[in-house]
């Protein structure tokens, strides 16, 4: 199993910066000691190309997709891309796969989202049966699935090496660990804000959370966990505080440890700041000093 460390960084801002800046940023993160950087796939850079840029600019940093969409490329292409990156960069690439959301899948990519679980199962089976004529990496690549509900968590345990839950409270981490068993990798995303004022922190959090709370996958997961439809619709303080850890560095450390205590092997922190697209270099440095 790839060693991604106990903590990492999840970020979605580097796609809005030139590749040269990206190279400098990831090199600095590696120098700070961060073991893993998670990158998304939406409508920006191709995550496999972005991963190659980052891996080429570093020597030790692992790059994980959180997540690559199964609707963006066929199973063989995805499998072969993961094999290629792992062979080229000494096993430093972790494939995170997900079914994404109906908005990106049906509205943007024009695919049928009616059976995401079935489609994921078939996709993984096709990956395993696909053909590859290139040079194999030293070790078989690992893969994790974006998983929230019980069926996708079960599939993560059956046909993947673990799960990568996103936009979840600590309570979900305990549920996910029980669902996937003790041996599978559980890599949990945690949004954080270094802001001690509650009103200000929640204001920043709500600005970032709005798009997620409007997506059924995330909204339904929170309701399964006991939040009311009103809590989710209104982004109540209880929802905000459950999803986003805010306050001092020590407060962030405590939340990361809570996930660890609940069963997470790895927690990737996503720093939220007021300015959209800004690279939170200072926050990453401060958190690295406390978490690494």
C-alpha positions as CSV (number, residue, x, y, z in Angstrom):
1,X,0.0,0.0,0.0
2,X,1.2,3.5,-0.8
3,X,2.4,5.4,2.2
4,X,0.6,8.8,2.1
5,X,1.3,9.7,5.7
6,X,-1.2,10.6,8.5
7,X,-1.9,14.1,7.1
8,X,-1.9,15.8,3.8
9,X,-3.3,18.8,1.9
10,X,-6.5,18.9,-0.2
11,X,-6.7,21.9,-2.5
12,X,-8.7,23.1,-5.4
13,X,-7.0,26.4,-6.1
14,X,-3.9,25.5,-8.1
15,X,-5.7,25.0,-11.3
16,X,-6.3,28.7,-11.5
17,X,-2.6,29.5,-11.4
18,X,0.1,29.0,-14.2
19,X,2.0,25.8,-14.3
20,X,5.2,27.5,-13.3
21,X,3.6,28.7,-10.1
22,X,2.2,25.2,-9.4
23,X,5.7,23.8,-9.7
24,X,7.0,26.3,-7.2
25,X,4.2,25.7,-4.7
26,X,4.5,21.9,-4.7
27,X,8.2,22.1,-4.3
28,X,7.7,24.3,-1.3
29,X,5.1,21.9,0.2
30,X,7.6,19.1,-0.2
31,X,10.3,21.1,1.6
32,X,7.9,21.7,4.4
33,X,7.5,18.0,4.9
34,X,3.9,17.5,3.6
35,X,3.7,13.9,2.4
36,X,0.7,14.1,0.1
37,X,-1.2,16.6,-2.0
38,X,-4.8,15.9,-3.2
39,X,-6.1,17.4,-6.4
40,X,-9.6,17.5,-7.8
41,X,-11.2,17.1,-11.2
42,X,-14.0,19.5,-12.2
43,X,-13.8,21.6,-15.4
44,X,-10.2,22.8,-15.1
45,X,-6.9,20.9,-15.7
46,X,-6.9,17.3,-16.5
47,X,-5.9,15.7,-13.1
48,X,-3.5,13.2,-14.7
49,X,-1.6,15.9,-16.6
50,X,-1.7,18.1,-13.4
51,X,-0.3,15.2,-11.4
52,X,2.5,14.7,-13.9
53,X,3.5,18.4,-13.6
54,X,3.5,18.1,-9.8
55,X,5.4,14.8,-9.6
56,X,8.0,16.1,-12.1
57,X,8.6,19.1,-9.9
58,X,9.1,17.1,-6.7
59,X,11.1,14.0,-5.5
60,X,9.1,12.7,-2.6
61,X,5.6,14.3,-2.6
62,X,2.8,11.9,-3.4
63,X,-0.1,13.2,-5.5
64,X,-3.6,11.8,-5.1
65,X,-6.7,12.6,-7.1
66,X,-9.6,13.6,-5.0
67,X,-11.2,12.7,-7.3
68,X,-10.8,11.8,-10.9
69,X,-14.3,11.4,-12.5
70,X,-15.2,8.0,-14.0
71,X,-17.3,9.9,-16.6
72,X,-14.3,11.8,-18.0
73,X,-12.4,8.8,-19.6
74,X,-12.9,5.1,-20.1
75,X,-11.7,2.5,-17.7
76,X,-8.6,1.4,-19.7
77,X,-7.4,5.0,-20.1
78,X,-7.7,5.6,-16.4
79,X,-6.0,2.4,-15.5
80,X,-3.1,3.0,-17.9
81,X,-2.7,6.6,-16.8
82,X,-2.3,5.4,-13.2
83,X,0.2,2.7,-14.2
84,X,2.2,5.2,-16.3
85,X,2.4,7.8,-13.5
86,X,3.4,5.2,-10.9
87,X,6.1,3.7,-13.1
88,X,7.5,7.1,-14.1
89,X,7.5,8.6,-10.6
90,X,8.4,5.7,-8.3
91,X,4.9,4.8,-7.1
92,X,4.0,8.4,-5.9
93,X,0.6,8.6,-7.4
94,X,-2.7,7.5,-5.7
95,X,-5.8,7.2,-7.9
96,X,-8.9,8.5,-6.2
97,X,-12.0,7.8,-8.3
98,X,-15.5,9.0,-7.9
99,X,-18.9,9.2,-9.6
100,X,-19.0,13.0,-9.2
101,X,-22.5,14.6,-9.2
102,X,-25.4,14.8,-11.5
103,X,-24.7,18.5,-12.2
104,X,-21.3,17.8,-13.7
105,X,-22.2,14.5,-15.1
106,X,-25.5,15.2,-16.8
107,X,-25.5,19.0,-17.3
108,X,-21.8,19.4,-18.2
109,X,-20.5,16.1,-19.5
110,X,-23.9,14.9,-20.9
111,X,-23.8,11.4,-19.4
112,X,-26.6,9.4,-17.8
113,X,-26.3,9.6,-14.0
114,X,-29.2,7.3,-13.2
115,X,-27.1,4.4,-11.9
116,X,-23.8,5.7,-10.4
117,X,-23.1,2.8,-8.1
118,X,-23.6,0.2,-10.9
119,X,-21.5,2.3,-13.2
120,X,-18.7,2.5,-10.7
121,X,-18.7,-1.3,-10.2
122,X,-18.6,-1.9,-13.9
123,X,-15.9,0.7,-14.3
124,X,-13.6,-1.0,-11.7
125,X,-14.2,-4.4,-13.2
126,X,-13.2,-3.0,-16.6
127,X,-10.1,-1.4,-15.2
128,X,-9.0,-4.8,-13.8
129,X,-9.6,-6.5,-17.1
130,X,-8.0,-3.8,-19.2
131,X,-4.9,-4.2,-21.4
132,X,-1.6,-2.4,-20.8
133,X,1.4,-2.9,-23.0
134,X,3.7,-0.3,-21.3
135,X,6.3,-0.7,-18.7
136,X,4.7,-1.7,-15.4
137,X,5.5,0.1,-12.1
138,X,7.4,-1.8,-9.4
139,X,4.2,-2.2,-7.3
140,X,0.6,-2.4,-8.4
141,X,-1.1,1.0,-8.1
142,X,-3.6,1.6,-5.4
143,X,-7.0,3.2,-5.8
144,X,-9.6,4.6,-3.4
145,X,-13.2,5.6,-4.0
146,X,-15.1,8.8,-3.1
147,X,-17.6,7.2,-0.8
148,X,-20.3,8.5,1.6
149,X,-23.2,6.1,1.7
150,X,-23.1,2.5,2.8
151,X,-23.2,1.0,-0.7
152,X,-20.3,3.0,-2.1
153,X,-18.3,2.4,1.1
154,X,-19.0,-1.4,0.7
155,X,-17.7,-1.2,-2.9
156,X,-14.6,0.7,-1.6
157,X,-13.8,-2.3,0.5
158,X,-14.7,-4.9,-2.1
159,X,-13.0,-3.5,-5.3
160,X,-10.7,-0.8,-4.1
161,X,-8.0,-0.2,-1.5
162,X,-10.1,2.1,0.6
163,X,-12.3,5.3,0.7
164,X,-11.8,9.0,0.4
165,X,-14.8,10.7,2.1
166,X,-15.2,14.4,1.3
167,X,-17.3,17.0,3.2
168,X,-18.0,14.9,6.2
169,X,-18.0,15.3,10.0
170,X,-16.1,13.2,12.4
171,X,-19.2,11.0,13.0
172,X,-19.0,9.8,9.4
173,X,-15.4,8.7,9.8
174,X,-16.4,6.2,12.5
175,X,-19.2,4.9,10.2
176,X,-16.8,4.7,7.3
177,X,-14.2,2.8,9.2
178,X,-16.7,0.2,10.4
179,X,-18.0,-0.2,6.8
180,X,-14.7,-0.7,5.1
181,X,-13.0,-2.8,7.8
182,X,-9.7,-2.3,9.6
183,X,-7.3,-3.1,6.7
184,X,-8.5,-0.6,4.1
185,X,-7.2,2.9,3.7
186,X,-9.5,5.6,5.0
187,X,-8.4,9.1,3.8
188,X,-10.8,11.8,5.0
189,X,-11.0,15.4,3.8
190,X,-11.4,18.2,6.4
191,X,-12.1,21.8,5.6
192,X,-10.4,24.3,8.0
193,X,-10.3,28.0,8.6
194,X,-7.6,29.8,10.7
195,X,-10.0,32.4,12.1
196,X,-10.9,32.7,15.8
197,X,-14.0,34.9,15.4
198,X,-17.0,32.7,15.1
199,X,-19.1,35.1,13.0
200,X,-16.2,35.7,10.6
201,X,-15.2,32.1,10.3
202,X,-18.8,30.9,9.6
203,X,-19.2,33.6,7.0
204,X,-16.1,32.3,5.1
205,X,-17.3,28.7,5.6
206,X,-20.8,29.3,4.2
207,X,-19.3,31.0,1.1
208,X,-17.4,27.8,0.4
209,X,-20.0,25.3,1.5
210,X,-22.9,26.6,-0.5
211,X,-22.2,24.7,-3.7
212,X,-21.8,21.4,-1.8
213,X,-24.9,21.8,0.3
214,X,-26.9,22.1,-2.9
215,X,-25.7,18.7,-4.2
216,X,-27.9,15.8,-3.2
217,X,-25.0,13.4,-2.5
218,X,-23.7,15.7,0.3
219,X,-27.0,16.9,1.5
220,X,-28.4,13.4,1.8
221,X,-25.3,12.2,3.6
222,X,-25.7,14.9,6.3
223,X,-29.4,14.1,6.7
224,X,-28.5,10.4,7.1
225,X,-26.2,11.5,9.9
226,X,-29.0,13.2,11.8
227,X,-29.0,16.8,10.5
228,X,-32.4,18.2,9.5
229,X,-33.3,19.3,6.0
230,X,-33.6,22.8,7.5
231,X,-30.1,22.6,8.9
232,X,-28.7,21.7,5.5
233,X,-30.8,24.2,3.5
234,X,-29.9,27.0,5.8
235,X,-26.3,26.0,6.5
236,X,-27.0,26.2,10.2
237,X,-24.2,26.8,12.7
238,X,-24.3,23.1,13.6
239,X,-23.7,22.0,10.0
240,X,-21.0,24.6,9.5
241,X,-19.2,23.6,12.7
242,X,-19.5,19.9,11.9
243,X,-18.0,20.3,8.4
244,X,-15.5,23.1,8.9
245,X,-12.9,23.2,11.7
246,X,-12.2,26.9,12.5
247,X,-10.2,28.7,15.2
248,X,-6.6,28.4,16.2
249,X,-4.0,26.0,14.9
250,X,-4.6,23.9,18.0
251,X,-8.3,23.8,17.2
252,X,-7.4,22.4,13.7
253,X,-5.0,19.9,15.2
254,X,-7.8,18.7,17.6
255,X,-10.2,18.1,14.7
256,X,-7.6,16.2,12.7
257,X,-6.9,14.1,15.8
258,X,-10.7,13.5,16.2
259,X,-10.8,12.0,12.8
260,X,-7.8,9.9,13.6
261,X,-9.4,8.7,16.8
262,X,-12.6,7.8,14.8
263,X,-10.6,5.6,12.5
264,X,-9.0,7.7,9.8
265,X,-5.6,6.6,8.5
266,X,-5.0,9.9,6.8
267,X,-6.7,13.4,7.0
268,X,-6.2,15.8,4.2
269,X,-6.9,19.4,5.3
270,X,-8.4,21.9,2.9
271,X,-7.6,25.4,4.0
272,X,-10.4,27.9,3.2
273,X,-9.6,31.6,2.8
274,X,-11.7,34.6,1.9
275,X,-10.2,35.3,-1.5
276,X,-11.3,32.8,-4.1
277,X,-8.4,31.1,-5.8
278,X,-5.8,32.4,-3.4
279,X,-3.0,30.0,-2.5
280,X,-3.0,29.7,1.3
281,X,0.8,29.4,1.6
282,X,1.0,30.9,5.1
283,X,-1.7,28.7,6.5
284,X,-0.2,25.6,5.0
285,X,3.1,26.5,6.6
286,X,1.6,27.1,10.0
287,X,-0.4,23.9,9.9
288,X,2.6,21.9,8.7
289,X,4.6,23.1,11.7
290,X,1.8,21.7,14.0
291,X,0.8,18.6,12.2
292,X,3.9,17.2,10.6
